[in-house]
Amino acid sequence: MLASILALAGCGDSQPSASPGREIGLYTSLPIVWGESGDIRELLEKERPRHWALAVLSAAGALHPLDTLTDRLPRGALLVLAQPRPLSPQENVALDRWVRAGGRVLLFADPLLTAPTRYALGDPRRPQDTVLLSPILARWGLRLEFDEAQPAGERMVGTVLGTIPVNLAGRFRLSGNSGESASSPGFSGKHGTGGDRGGDPGKSGIVGTVGDEPGRCHLEAEGLLARCTVEKGRIFAISDAAVLEESDDPAVLALRRKVLSALIGWTETGD
């Protein structure tokens, strides 16, 4: 049914050709694939505007929207986690094993989502307002913080990938061993963006848990970006999701397309 609805919803839309041989899994609460609609009729309208990021992702590879992370992904695939919903214990375990076996992840983890939505609080269709990934982040050696005193509004941040737009962004830190929340089966523990004391942004570090090869992480742009090696796998993370927002300004959209393409390219060249 998922494939059928996607095919119907895509009728009339021209998408860029995917890069041959590359597969991209997309797991997100953001309206990138489906958009926000009041009913199924609106969802299937041929002239319904498509999210700009869908074309960028489709141009980078064969795109597979995922309903769960327990689905098996090819080892050579790229998994894009864009403001995902909280992971189940089974998803935490499956994701960690896939990464350690050689998987690559591009993660957008926003502690305070600023994108507008038509869905009210409590509506299951509403995008995840606050990312809740502390167990898996701790497993990989990261901790996400949020400075509530920072001014609201979009601003530009210079990074090794170029200028990136952010709005009420978080900040990654290197975490030490995180006890049960990182090492127990399913990574059971308290969800949240806070955590134990860790390293400062802009530094490299080696962290992990007993029984696992430790993750090696490097933070850039004052913790906006994180790059981690976890056994055979790689994590490329940004502590904000403003770059994935829609805009009526063509120049703004052009910049966001460029930044998303650069982030995808980072997963291929950022070792």
Beta strands, then each sheet from edge to edge (+ up, - down):
strand 1: 23-28
strand 2: 62-65
strand 3: 78-82
strand 4: 104-108
strand 5: 142-145
strand 6: 155-159
strand 7: 162-166
strand 8: 171-174
strand 9: 204-207
strand 10: 215-220
strand 11: 225-230
strand 12: 233-238
sheet 1: 2+ 1+ 3+ 4+ 12+ 11- 10+ 9-
sheet 2: 5+ 8-
sheet 3: 6+ 7-
end
